[in-house]
C-alpha cells in the first residue's frame, strides 16, 4: 500500500515536472515569436519611414521643378521683351554715340565743357553695353571655330574700355606668353567675353587699382586671365555670379558674366573664377590651343 502511494506520488511529480517543462518550452517559443514580431515591426517601421522620406523628397523635387518651369517661362518672356526693347533702343543709341563722338572732337579746346561731354559719352557707352548684353542673352549663339590671336582680341577690348579705365585711375599690367598666342575660338564671341570681364573688373575698382591681363599656354589649353584688385567676391555668393540677373552691385543688371559664361561655353571653353574677400577676383577663360601652337 505504501509502495503504491509512493509510486503514485512519483507519477504526480513526473507529471508536474513534464508540465513545467512544456510550459517553459511554450514560454521560450512565445518569447522567440515575440522577438521576431518586434524585429519585423521595427523593419516595417524603418521601411515606412524610408518610403515617407522618399515621398517627401519626391514632392519637394516636384515643387522645385514646377518653380523652375515657372521661372524659365518668366525668363523666356522677359527675354523676348528685352530683345524687343533692345532692338528699339539700339538705333537711336547708335546715333547718339556717333554725334557725341563728333561733339567731343569739337570741344577739344574747351576742357570744362569737354569733361561734361565725356561723362555723357561714358553714359551712352554703358547703355550701349547693356543693350548688347541683352541681345546676346536672348540669342542662341553658335561658334564659328577658327584660329584667333588672343593677344589682338584682348587688346581690342582694352582699347574699347580706355575711357572707363582712365576715369577710375586703373593701371593695366600685361603678362603675355608671347606677342601672339593663338587659340581655337570665335573672335566675334571672344571679344564681348573679354569686354565684359574687363568692364566688370573696372567696376570692382571704382576708386582705382590694377587690372592684370595674363595669357598663357599649357599643353592643349590657352588661358586668358582677367584679374582685379577690388574687394573680391563674398564666398556666399560666388556660386551665383553666373546666374542671370544676379549682381552684387545695386545698379548692376546681372547679365555681363552670364553672357560671358554662355559665349565661352558656345566656343567649347570654360570660364571660372577665383576670389578672396579683400584680395580681388581673377576670371579665367580656357580655350583649346590652335594646332601647331603647342
Secondary structure, DSSP 8 states (H G I E B T S, - for coil): -HHHHHHHHHHHHHHHHHHHHHHHHHHHHHHHHHHHHHHHHHHHHHHHHHHHHHHHHHHHHHHHHHHHHHHHHHHHHHHHHHHHHHHHHHHHHHHHHHHHHHHHHHTTT-HHHHHHHHHHHHHHHHHHHHHHHHHHHHS------EEEEHHHHHHHHHHHTHHHHHHTTEEEEEEESSS--EEEE-HHHHHHHHHHHHHHHHHHTTT-EEEEEEEEEETTEEEEEEE--SS---GGGGGGTTSTT--SSTT--S-HHHHHHHHHHHTT-EEEEEE-TTS-EEEEEEEEB-TT--
